Amino acid sequence: MAEIINTVAAPSQPQAPRSALFTCIACQVAFHSAELQRNHYRTDWHRYNLKRKMVELQPVAAEQFAQKLMAQQAKTQAAESERRFTADCTVCRKSFATENTYTNHVQSKKHKEAVAKAERMPDTQKTSANDTQSTTSNPKPVALTVTDETTEAEMMEIIDEKIAQAEKLGETDCLFCTHKAATLDGNMNHMTKVHSFFIPDIEYLVDLRGLIKYLGEKISVGNVCIYCNGNGRGLHSLEAVRAHMMSKGHCKIAYDTEDDVMEVVDYYDFTPSTANLPEGEDADANFGVQIAEDDMELVLPNGARVGHRSLGRYYKQSLRPTEQDDAVLINKLITSYSSDFGYESHRLRGARGQLLITDGKTGARSAKDAYNDTKHHEDFRSRVGVKANKLQRHFRAQIL
């Protein structure tokens, strides 16, 4: 701490002249040299008093600031020690990271009931339960990481170990939850109603049991989502795969790309779809279907166009059809001619109120008369508009 000179000196010591002192207004202290003053400006005590001065509070002394600093450090250390706290409850098989949560758990009714139940359990059952917990809750994870140095034999050994350790899903086990049905039919009804599970092209499916067994091994052994097919982040357990499929709505088989179809094509038989073809006709024939010029539509033999689903927003638009008939074009030209002052032809209302187009020769008015008539109507519309909008009749200079 820098040497501080009190503003009130002792009676036995001569008071130093004020011109030789270097003061700090924020902390209300004085120093003998400028070096001591500069060192004081770099201390946390000075910064703390500056913040107090900004909110119009009195400065604190050096001793009081030191006490506040020690109290803050003790509080920080206590928080860090609380964060490093770990406790386990063997009865409830839970772990706690803070002391408060552990204390609340110990005092809870559920924990007390579990302790009383464990005390009533015979010793043999306790030993078997502990053995089961140690073997089932902490299995050795199998790392499926493969490097360039991994040989084919080592790779097959890792895969075999993973298959042997993984939990197998049977045909009566639900693919998306822990439900277990009595029969395959009951399992399919459960997955269809509860999880909206859908099998594409089911009319051509010939091996339902094999498909469900393959999907179960894909989920339990490979830990792969049946819709993502390994795309995205990796999943390392059956529970993680099920939680992913439930949260993302991936309770369906990937059937969009050609690779997805080829993955499950062994369980289908599409020969009935080509049974009605003529002799010598290829199943891949297009039957007169053509691709449009923009390569985004299929033109059917009847003239209808089939577009991709990505263009659905454009097909839903209701646009006005463009007429290209000669009668429509001629009518548009007649309308434009009759409304233009540069042409002699103009509109006249007949006896029945119909609009007639004259040629300017047989009893028709001249272009000047037509212009004056139109000007008269426009002036009338202007007067009505001025009156309706309550505009001023004559110009009046703006008064500032």
Residue pairs with C-beta under 8 A, 6 or more apart in sequence:
1 62
2 31
2 36
2 37
2 39
2 40
2 43
3 31
3 32
3 36
4 29
4 30
4 31
4 62
5 16
5 21
5 29
5 30
5 31
5 32
6 30
7 28
7 30
9 15
9 16
16 32
20 32
21 30
21 31
21 32
22 30
22 31
22 32
22 33
22 34
22 36
22 37
23 29
23 30
23 31
23 37
24 30
24 31
24 37
24 40
24 41
24 46
26 46
26 49
26 50
26 53
26 59
27 40
27 45
27 46
27 49
27 59
28 59
29 40
31 37
31 40
40 46
44 65
44 69
45 62
45 65
48 60
48 65
49 59
49 60
52 58
52 59
52 60
53 59
60 68
82 98
82 99
83 97
83 98
85 96
85 97
85 98
85 99
85 102
86 95
86 96
86 97
87 95
87 96
87 99
87 102
88 94
88 95
88 96
89 95
89 96
89 102
89 105
89 106
89 111
91 111
91 114
91 115
91 118
92 105
92 110
92 111
92 114
93 133
93 137
94 105
96 102
96 105
105 111
118 126
121 129
139 165
140 165
141 236
142 158
142 161
142 162
142 165
143 158
144 158
144 159
144 162
146 155
146 158
162 221
163 221
166 220
166 221
166 238
167 220
167 238
168 216
168 217
168 220
168 221
169 175
169 216
169 217
169 219
169 220
170 213
170 216
171 184
171 187
171 209
171 212
171 213
171 216
172 180
172 181
172 182
172 183
172 184
172 186
172 187
173 179
173 180
173 187
173 216
174 180
174 181
174 187
174 190
174 191
174 195
175 191
175 195
175 197
175 212
175 215
175 216
175 219
175 226
175 242
175 245
175 251
176 191
176 195
176 197
176 242
176 245
176 246
176 251
177 194
177 195
177 242
177 246
179 187
179 190
179 194
181 187
181 189
181 190
184 208
184 209
184 212
187 212
188 197
188 208
188 212
191 197
191 251
192 198
195 246
195 251
196 251
196 252
197 251
197 252
198 252
198 253
199 205
199 208
199 211
199 253
200 253
200 255
201 255
201 268
201 270
204 268
204 269
204 270
204 272
204 273
205 211
205 267
205 268
206 267
206 268
206 269
207 266
207 267
208 267
210 266
210 267
211 264
211 267
214 264
214 267
215 226
215 253
218 224
218 226
219 225
219 226
219 238
219 241
219 242
220 238
223 234
223 235
223 236
223 237
223 238
223 240
223 241
224 230
224 235
224 241
225 232
225 235
225 241
225 244
225 245
225 248
225 250
226 245
226 250
226 252
226 253
226 254
227 245
227 248
227 250
227 251
227 252
227 253
227 254
228 244
228 250
228 254
229 254
229 260
229 263
235 241
235 244
244 250
245 251
253 260
253 264
254 260
254 263
255 261
255 264
273 283
274 283
277 283
287 301
288 300
288 301
289 298
289 299
289 300
289 301
290 298
290 299
291 297
291 298
291 299
292 298
292 299
292 305
296 307
296 308
296 311
297 305
297 306
297 307
297 308
298 305
298 306
298 307
299 305
300 306
307 315
334 357
337 343
337 345
337 357
338 345
338 346
338 347
338 355
338 357
339 347
341 367
341 370
341 371
341 374
343 367
344 359
344 360
344 364
344 366
344 367
344 370
345 357
345 358
345 359
345 360
345 364
346 358
346 364
346 365
346 367
346 370
347 355
347 356
347 357
348 355
348 356
348 358
348 364
349 355
349 356
350 356
358 364
360 366
360 367
365 373
386 393
